[in-house]
Amino acid sequence: MSTLDSVEAGDHVCWLVGPDDDFAVTARAFAADGALFGDKVLVIGTPDTRWSLGGAAQGVVLDPVAERAGGSVWDAAALLETVRREADTACRQGFRALRVLARMDRVWPDGASPREIARHELGLDDLVLAGAAVVVCAYHQVGFRPAALDQAVGVHPQQLGTRAEVPGFRMYSAGTDCWSVSGVVDFEGAEAFRTALDALVARSATVRLRCQDLELVDVAGMRALADAARGVPGRRIVVENTDETFRRCWSLLGYDVPQIPVELAP
């Protein structure tokens, strides 16, 4: 994705904001498109004139830093609840969808760990899947550690902006407790993959992974899958659409045993 012009309801985009990107111009265009398509706009970021359209207020503007200064508790959980509430309100008010642009360096002014990012973004993806919202999470590259940025990319279906190295896989919601996994899970991306899986098994007794678009999983990726499955007692991961090579390697590694609660479904 080269610009935000093509985003649609149901999209969840990770925008890696580089030092030369004009954040204000992109934000104004994003809000203008909301007015054009009949969306309600929710901006989570700096509340100044950059967030206005033609000098008039456009939708809802919140600044987490200012909210905290006023005594409110404002974090990633508050962002999730705000998106859920405003999406419901937008539907009742007759808008096509809720259009969200969130500056994540304002949500996490001190940065965030890969685990925090995975837990938050996978939860947000559940909301976006319903089609009642389009959400762009703007991660300023100077405000987050490289591992955190890699994690953010891996748990978004779409990406704007580039980094020298990013995980080769994507994981995003495909239904209730069901997640699509695509790309490549190798040694370089195995840690981010494990972090995302940990976030999923922490919230659901059974997690389904749809892997029809998964090109490759190496030994490190399979180890991450096995460790995540047995990391929380009483959890189970069902892996769908794996090929014969995956199944053979899984068995050769000794993971096809009852002690590892992973089921390879057709």
Number of C-alpha atoms within 10 A of each C-alpha: 12 9 12 17 11 9 18 15 18 19 20 27 24 22 27 21 21 15 10 6 12 10 15 12 11 15 19 18 14 22 23 18 18 23 17 9 12 15 25 25 27 24 21 24 21 17 15 9 13 15 25 17 16 11 9 9 11 19 19 14 17 16 18 26 18 15 13 12 10 9 8 12 11 18 17 18 14 14 19 16 12 15 21 17 11 21 27 15 15 19 16 9 10 11 19 18 25 29 32 26 22 22 23 25 21 22 21 19 14 10 18 18 15 22 18 18 24 27 21 18 25 21 18 23 25 19 21 22 19 11 16 23 30 24 25 25 23 23 24 19 19 14 18 20 13 15 16 22 25 19 26 31 29 28 28 25 19 17 20 17 16 14 13 4 12 18 24 20 25 23 24 26 23 16 13 11 16 20 21 19 25 21 18 20 27 20 17 15 22 24 19 29 29 23 19 26 23 21 20 25 22 16 13 16 14 19 22 22 25 22 19 15 15 18 15 18 21 15 15 18 22 22 17 22 23 20 16 26 26 17 15 13 11 12 20 20 25 17 21 16 15 19 15 9 11 16 13 11 16 19 12 10 11 9 18 18 11 8 10 19 22 23 15 17 12 9
